[in-house]
Amino acid sequence: MGSQTLLSARDRVLSLLDENSFVEIGALVTKRNTDFNLAEKEVPGDGVIAGYGLIDGNLVYVYSQDKDALGGSLGEMHARKIVNIYDLALKVGAPVVAITDCAGLRLEESFDALDAFGRIYEKQALASGVIPVISVVVGKCGGGVAVGAAMSDFTIMTKENAKLFVNSPNAVKGNYTEKLDTAAAAFQAEAGNVDIVAEDDADALAKARELISILPSNNEDTGLADECEDDLNRVVASLGTSLKDAAVSLREISDNGWFLEMKKDYAKEMVTGFIRLNGSVIGAVANRAELLDDDFKPVEKFDTALTTDGAKKAADFVRFCDSYSIPLLTLTNVTGFASDLAEEKTVAKAVAELTYAFTNATVPKVNVITGKAYGSAYIAMNSKHIGADLVFAWPDTEIGMMDSKLAAEIICGDDADKVNEKASEYAKLQNSPESAAKRGFVDSIIEPSATRKQLIYAFEMLYTKRESRPQRKHATV
């Protein structure tokens, strides 16, 4: 379908759900406010269609804002219908899909609208980590509505017709729409506020269906698995050669090449997304050295360093997976931290969040070291030292405090003649996967081509893992 495909609010709901499964709730609800001649305006359903239905046979709750009814503006009764949807979803443990096309708060209702907005936020906060919430932005999503989208687990946005903003482009100091459309999908995706950019309404709703179909219905739902038609022992010959794009590596490892990447336009040096191994959904986090195009040619290269944005992106994803008992895989290739003035202000805190997220996660955690793994940046990437259940390493990897040549220069001081000799010795004794394996920090050294089958065995073995953490209200990291 073309990028101009637009659907009505009701058609969006019907396109999202399985055929003939939608049951509407509150169809006759309407506004109570009569100020500013509102009594004279007919507002069907108070501008939002709400109810429940099925996606691949699984229960899901949905609401869709109607821009043709007072611009889809959010008023008292409009919000009450949405709050009711969250209440029902929380009671039965089912996901919520919010299809957003909203002009913002209904000015004629003032305090009632503000109160209503707050009650939606409250329900979203209660739902976080309990039931998956997906926002599909297909029209306007501005001001406080944008905050609501940010409180969702995942946000999908159409490329051309959707606008996501707290302040409109013309209200941003020193900016205007023609200069930079800060409300456009391209800008918001690059900023990390959007997980998936879709071509049009139909594509966005198809992406939401795909996401819902792989996620647990709630935080107590386990055992997400489909029948695997791929060879469990399939050799992946391309791994370990010149392949430096972790997204491509994950696709090669996954059943039938399936990979659903999240936030692919944000912090591209860090890859996050979902794969399948033996039919089970696995959350994947990986360092990326190159971005390859469809012809496997590099179009962008990255330092193998942890950045603020990359660490935040990964930490958010890890927290989500742990909340819903989705096992975690990491492909590690990292040499340190990004080094510039801007990063120095923020990178320590971001890496602390990533380190905590991996450490606190109790789901099965497997790490594959695919390149270099140096220093505390390596520790933060789901290392054995912070609780990874199994760590594999490819034969030609380097694991240790720092590059062997740099270490040799520090050890030898001004004696340049001994640097190369000492570097070779240091690499063998302190930086090799064999030396890490001898100390128990690497469980097995595997051939890259055997990565897929080794991971399948590992996650199958860890399927019944149970682990607890100290009792607390919440952490402060």
N, C-alpha and C positions, 0 to 999 in steps of 0.2 A: 504494500500500500504506500501511497505517497505521503510526504511529510505534512500535507495539509488535511489529512483525514481527521475530521472533528465529529465527535459523537455528543448526543444530548446526555444530560445527567443520568437519566434512566437507562439509556442504551449503554452507557459506560458500566453500570452495574450488571446488566444482562450479559455484556461481553466478558466481564470478569468471571462470572459464575458459570457453573455447569448449566446446561440447557434445562429450562423449566424448574430450576431449583430455588429461585428467589422468592422469599416471603417478606413482604413489606411490613414494617412496624410504624405506627403513628402517622399513617397517611393523612388523617383528618386533622392533625395538630396544626394550629395556626397561631399567629401573633395575638398577644393580649393588648399591647400598647396601642393607644389611639392618638397620641400626640402627633403634631405636624401632619394632620390629615391621613395618618396611616390607616385609619378605619376605612377609608375610601379605596384603598389599594388591596387587590386580591393577591395573596401570596400563598400559592399551593404548597402544602407541607412545610410552610415557613422557610422555604428555600433550601431544603435538604431532603434527599430520599434516603431512608435508613431501613435496615433489615438484616436478614441472614440468608445464607444459601450454602452451596457446596462448591469446592474446588477439588477436582479429582476424587469426589466422594467424601471429602472431609469438610466438616463444619467450619464456616468462617463468617464473621460479622463484617458489615460494610456500610459506609455512608458516602453519599455523593452529593456535593453541593451544586446547586442549580443557579448558574449565572443569569438565567432568564427570570428569576424571581428575586427582585430587589438586588440584583447583582450577586446573588448568593451570599449576601451580607449576613453576618452572624449576630443574631439577636437572642433574646431570652429563650423562646420556645425552640428555636433552631438548635441552640446549644443543649437544651434539655433532651432533645431527641438523640444527640450525639452522646451525652452522658449516659443515657439509658442503654445505648449500644455497648459502651464500655462496661457498665454494670453487669449486663447479661454475659458478655464475653468473659469477664473475670469469674463469674459464678460457675460457668461451665468449662472454662479453660480452653477457649478457642481464639485464634488470631483475629485482629482487626485490620481492615484495609480502609484507609481514609482517602477518598478521591477528592482532591482539593481544586476548587475553582471559585474563589471567594474574594469579594471586594474589600473585606475587612469587617471591622465592627460596624454595626448598624447605629449610626449617629443619633437617629431619632429615639433610641432606647437607652442611650447613655449608661447610667449606673447599672441598670438591669443587664445590659449587654456586657459590661465589664465583669459583673459578678458571674455571668454565664461563662465568660472566657476563662476565668479563674477556676471554675469547676471542671472545665475540660482539662486544663493543666493538671489539676489534682488527680483526675482519673488516669491521665497518661503517666504520671509519676508512679501511681500505684500499680499500673500495668507493666512498668519497666522491669524486665527480668522475669516476669510471670507469664505473659503471653506476648508473642511477636506482634509488633505494630508496624505496618508499612504505609507510608504516605505516597500517593501517586499524584504529582502536581501536573495538572493538565491545563491550567489557566492561571489566574492571578492567585498569588499566595504571599500576601504582604503584611508587614507589621507584626502584630502578635500571632497571626496565623503562621508566619514563617517560623516563629519560636516553637509552635506546636509541631511543625514538620521536623524541626531539629530534635525534638524529643522522641521521635519515632526511631525504631531500630534501623530502618532503611528508608531512603527517599529516592523515588524514581521520578524523573522529570522529562517532559517532552522537549525536543530540541528547539522548536521554533515558536510554539504558541504559548508556552508556559513562562511565567514570570515569578521568580522567588526573590524576595527582598525584605529587609527590615526598614530601610530607607530607600525610596525610589531613586534611580540613578540621578535625576535632576536635583534631588535633595541632598546628595552627598557633596560635601564641601570640595570645590574645585573640579567638579565633574558634571557632565550632562550626558544624556543617552547616546547622542551621536559620537561623543568622544569615547565612552566606554559603557556598554550596557551591562551594568553590574547585576541586573536582574535576570540576565539570560542564562540559559543552561550551561553554556561553555564556561562562563565566569564562575558560576556557583559550583560546577563540578571540579574545576581547577582549585577552588578554595577548599574543597573537601566537604561541602555541604550536601552534595548529591552523590548517591552511590551508583546509580545507573542513568545514563542519558538515552532516551528512547526516540525513535523517529517521529512517532505520532501517537494519538490516543490508543489505537489498536495495539501498537507495539508495546506501549507502556503497560497496558493491562495484561498483555501476554507475558511480559517480564514479571509482573506481580504474581501471576498464576504460577510461573516457574519457581519463583522464590518461595511462595507459600507451599508448593508441592514438596520441597526438600526440607522444610523446617518443621521441628516439632510443634504440636498445637499449643503446648504450654511447657513450663519448666519441670514438670513431672513426667512428661511423655518421653519415652526412650525407644530405641530399637528402630531408627530410621534406616531402612534397607530395601532396596529393590533387587530383583533377580539380576545377577551379573551374567551378561552374555559374552563378555570379553575373556580372553585367556588369562587365568590367574598367574601363570608362569611366563607371561609374555616378556620377551627380552626387548629393552628399549635401547637400541644401538646408538641413537643420537646423543644420549646423555654422556657427559664427560668428554665430549669432543670440543667443538668450538661454540657450543650452545651456551650462551651467557644470559639469555632472557629467561628468568625464572618462570614467567607466565607460560612460556612455551614448554619448559620442562615439566611443569605441573600438568599441562594438557597431555603431554606424552605419557606421563605416569598414570593418569586417571583412566577409569573404565571408558572405553570407546572414545577417548579424547575429549570428554566433557569437562569443562571448566567454566564456572560462573564467577567472573572477576568483579570485585567490589572497589569502588572509588579508583578506577583505573586511570583517571586523568589527574589525580591528586597524589603528590609525593610518589612519583613514578619509580623511584629507586627502591620502594618497598611494595611488594605485591601481596594482596590479600584476596581471598576468594574461597570458593567451595569446589572440591573435587569428589569423585566417588572411587572407593577401593573395595572391590568385591561387593558392590552394591550399596555400601554404607557411605553416608555423607561425612566428609572430613573437612574441617576448616584448615586452610593453608596460609602460612605467612612465609615470605621469602625475600631475601635481598636480591636486587637486580643490578647487573652490571651493564647490560645493554637492552635497548628497546628495539625489537626486530619488527620489520613490516611483514606483509603477507608473503613476500618472497624470501623471507628469512635474512634480509639484509639489515644491518644496523642503521637506525635512523637517529638514535640518541644514545649517548654513553653517560654513565654515572660513576662517581667515585664509590668504591665499596665502603661507605661510611654511614653510620647512623645519623640521620638528620632529625631535627625537632618534629617536622611534619611526618616523616616516616615512622618515627617512634610512636607518635600519637595515633596515627592511622592503625598501626599494628596493635597497640594497646587496646583501643576501642574494639577492634575485631576479636581479640582474644577474650575480652570480658564478655562479649556477646556469646561466643561459642561456649565458654564455661557456664554461663547462665542457663543454657539450654542443652547441656551435656553433649556437646558436639566435640569429638576428639580433635586434637590439634597436631598438625605436622608443620615443621619448619625446615626450610632449605637455607642453610647458613653460609654466607660468603661476605664477611665483614672485617675490615681492617682497623676500625677506630671510629672516632666521632668527627662529624663535619666541623671544619675549622674556619670560622670567620667571625667578625664582630657581632653580627646579628645572631648567629647560632650560639655564640658563647653566652648570650643572655638567657637562652631558653632550653638548650639541649640537655643539660643535666637533669632538669625537672622532667622533661619528656621521657628520657631514658629511664629515670626512676619509676615513672608510671608503667613503662613497658616491662621493666624488671619485676615490679610488683605484680602486674597482671599475669605473667607467666608463673611466677612463684606461687601465687594464690590459687591458680587454676587447679582443680582436682580431676579434670577429665584426663583420659589417656593422652600422653604427650610424647611425641617422637621427633627427634632432630636428625637431619642428615647434613653433615658438613660437606659442602660441595666445592669449596675453594679455600680461601684463607679465613682463619678464625682467630683474631688477635685480641688480647686484652679484655678489659671490662665490657667492651662493645660485644664481644663474643659471648661473654657470660650472660648478658641481657637477652640474647637471642635463643632462649629456651635451652640453655646448656644443662649438662648433668649437675653442675654446681648449684643450680637453683631449682632442681626438681624434675628434669626431664626423665621419663621412665626408661627410654632407650635412646642411645646416641650411636648413629652410624657415621662412618667417614669414608670417603672415596680415597683410593691409594695415594694420589698425588697432592693431597691437601696439606695445608700448613696450619698447625694449631699451637698456640703459645702466647707469650706476652707481647711479642712484636716481631717484625721482620728480622731474620737472622743476620743480615748484613748490618742493620742499624744496631742490633745488640752487640755484634762483634766490634763495631766502631766504639761503642761505649766501653766495652771491656778492655780493648787494646789501647785506648787513648790515642796518643800520637804515633804509635808504632804501626804505620800503614802496611808494612810488609807482612804483618801477621793477620791482617783483617780478613783476607779471603780464606785463609786456612781456618781461622777461628769461626768464621761464618759457616763454613761447611760442617765443622764439628758441632756448632750450636744447632744448626738445622737438624742434624741427625739425633742429637741427644735431647733437645728441648722443643723442637718445632714439628716433629713428624707425627703422623697419626699412630705409628707404632709406639712411640714414647708415651703418648696420651693413653693408648690402650693398656700399656703395662701398668699404668697407675689407676686404671679402672674408670677413666673419664670418657673413654670411647668403648662401647660394648662390642663392636665388630667393625672390621674394615671390609667393605663390600665393593664389588665391581659396579661401576655406574649403570651398566646395562641390566644388572640384577636388582636395581632399586625398587621397581614396582613390586616384585614378588616378595622381597624382604619386608617391605612396608605392609603388605597384606598379611603376612605371617605375624608381624609385630602387633598390629591393631587387633587381629583376631585373638592373640594371646592376652591382650590388655582389655578385652571386651568387658569383663566383669570387675574391673578395677574399682575399688572403694577406698576413699581417703577423706580424712576430716581435717578441719582447721580449728585453731583455738576459738572458743566462743567469744563473740564480741558483737557490738551493735553494728559497726562498720569500720573499715580502715580509714586512715587519714592521708594516705599517699595519693 
